[in-house]
């Protein structure tokens, strides 16, 4: 992100009531990786965890997050990025562009916004006549005219560190939720005469937050499409990409051919020139160069170079198929 220091606060304390799950929302899996890890993977960070004992809003959460920062914020004009932990589709290059826009413009704060055809449920970005951002109004607090605005807040920001702390201390819970809104920091800074700007996302899809199982499935499909495209461009053949599922933690060699119904999960490693599928699921498996594995389920197993496995095989944990071995139909590895 350049030579200047940049820090980040990732908000990941939401209860996730709409997920209807005992698992915390940030830990739900997407393409084999917890949702929060998709956000963190786009940042180069030394991670420190800070607990917000009582959830009193995003403004309070950021105040708690700032307690992990070393040194005082006086005269510290470095950039602090604030982003939610439930936006797994956000691309690292978008964060880089936001930081560049923020620092290049000399803003006190820069909002990442998006224009969407249906802004219902999102905070609206309010601008002055000269185009400056003056404040953000939440859906439940917006007037009828403000609800007509199609530019939404993505909940992703850059702040100047020396101005963020003092602005947070001026927040009030006088709103429909009775919480300290981080969005109110924008109004505080603008009212004090500091420049506040925005960067509009070219692809609003990146702003998708995951709050329920339907949104989780949508994000999963998008991330899988991105993963498949990356491997296709790296020299992997997929007979039907829509019917091929690859976790982001999987490694593939060149000239691998994946037939429909292939699912590669966990820390699976596939050697060059192999053929996998159709209808094969491998979890935490290693497959050697030039092997063929079809109609097979395997967990924590190894297939040697040039071996042929299947059809209708089961590789139990600990199974090791020797190099150039040929298994018969309905083969079952050692239990």
Helices and strands as residue ranges (DSSP letters): E 6-11, G 17-19, G 25-27, E 29-30, E 33-34, H 35-40, H 58-66, E 79-84, H 92-105, E 109-115, E 124-127, E 133-137, G 139-141, G 146-148, E 151-160, H 161-168, H 184-191, E 196-200, G 204-207, H 213-233, E 237-238, G 241-243, E 244-246, E 251-252, E 257-258, E 262-265, E 269-270, E 275-276, E 280-283, E 286-287, E 292-293, E 296-299, E 302-303, E 308-309, E 313-315, E 320-321
